[in-house]
Amino acid sequence: KHEKLSRDQLADIFWSHTDSQAARRNLRKVLFEAKNLEWSSEFEQDEQGASWLVETDVRVFEDAIKNHEWAKAIGVYQGTFLKGLESEDGAEFETWLEQERQRLEELYQSASEHYAESLEKQGHTDEALDFLRKTLERDPLNETLHRNIIRLEYNHGNSEAAFEQFERCREVLQKELGVEPLEETIKLLK
């Protein structure tokens, strides 16, 4: 089941810089022309709104997460959703885009944690550590990733490497945010 956007929502998203009458006129034209496009079999519209149900990387990513296919989700994720796309006068679109970017990034972070955990459970500690370090390069302020590396290093018998990771975490948090690690991270170190 998929959600339809109302005609008013679509008009606001794509033509927020114009008056509502012009936006609705533009939308009617686009919806009329959409019936004749090659992909129109995947396009649904009625009085309530419209939806376009096609195979996209986002859909594959979300399906992989729903099915707990962590490696597939990690593999299909391409980073910031619609990176480089900005709208000068589409406030509604900008709000939606930012929310969608944040939602997908949070899903990726969750999938990353599950993927590393599954690697660890399979006894692939080195692979899990490599993956966590690579993920940390994308988000060096993610204290959860630092804690997972510290824990894995310690459990793998590398207490010196665990302490060094804590120091890297502390340094980046201090330098970038002017804060100390969370109590949870400090407890882990002890």
ABEGO torsion letter per residue (X at the ends): XBBBBBAAAAAAAAAAABBAAAAAAAAAAAAAAAAABAAAAABBBBAAEBBBBBBBAAAAAAAAAAAGBAAAAAAABAEBBGBGBBBAABAAAAAAAAAAAAAAAAAAAAAAAAAAAAAAAAGBAAAAAAAAAAAAAABAABAAAAAAAAAAAAAAGBAAAAAAAAAAAAAAAAAAAGBBBBAAAAAAAX
